[in-house]
Structures are given as C-alpha cells and as structure tokens.
Amino acid sequence: MFKKISSTALRQLKHKRVRKKISGTAQVPRLCVYKSLKHIYAQIIDDEKGQTLVAASTLEKDFTGLKSKSNQEAAQLVGSAIADKAQAQGITQVVFDRNGYKYHGCVKSLADAAREKGLQF
C-alpha cells in the first residue's frame, strides 16, 4: 500500500525543500554541512557562480589526532576551522544550510563553533 522511503531519501527531500528558499550569493554565501558515518564536512558556497569558496572536513591533516572523526568534538573543530578559513577570505556573514539534518548534535556543535569564531548566520 505505502512505499517505504529510506532515511537518506527523506533527508534529500527535506534538503530540496529548504534549497528552494536558501541561496548563497557573493556577499552572503551558503555554509553547507554534510556528515557521513565516519567524517564531517563543511563548505562555504557561492551559488551564483556555482563555486566552493572555502571547505573544511575531518579528512584534513589537522584532524589526524582525533579519536573519532564523526562526533561532536570533531564537529566543533571543523566549525572553528571553517570560520577561520572564511575570515581569512574576508567572509563574515553566511546563510546556514543544515542539508536536511536535524539541528542538534554534530550539526549544532559545528554551527555554534563557527558562531563563536565570528561567523554571523
């Protein structure tokens, strides 16, 4: 009767619905968060040009000493790293795109760390 939809497909539907309203510009780019089972990624994107301006993830060499690269501690480090890189590029204000994930746990930790470092959402 009803077709079962996976949680990944539900997340992608939520992301499409949110992306209709959110768009990054050159003045206010979009901070997009993605998390897999092993890593956390963050990008600052200019949607007008279709270009990634700044990126940070737990795959970088700075995060080799972490016990787990997918927990809230790792998310805080990625959030502060993306904020530092953004400020070096002259980016101070962004639009936050949680990519269909709930705003808690790793996503909230990353956002809070980026705010503490000076990014404005």
Summary of the structure (lengths in Angstrom):
residues: 121
radius of gyration: 14.6
end to end distance: 42.7
largest distance: 54.0
contacts: 365
relative contact order: 0.20
helix: 37%
strand: 21%
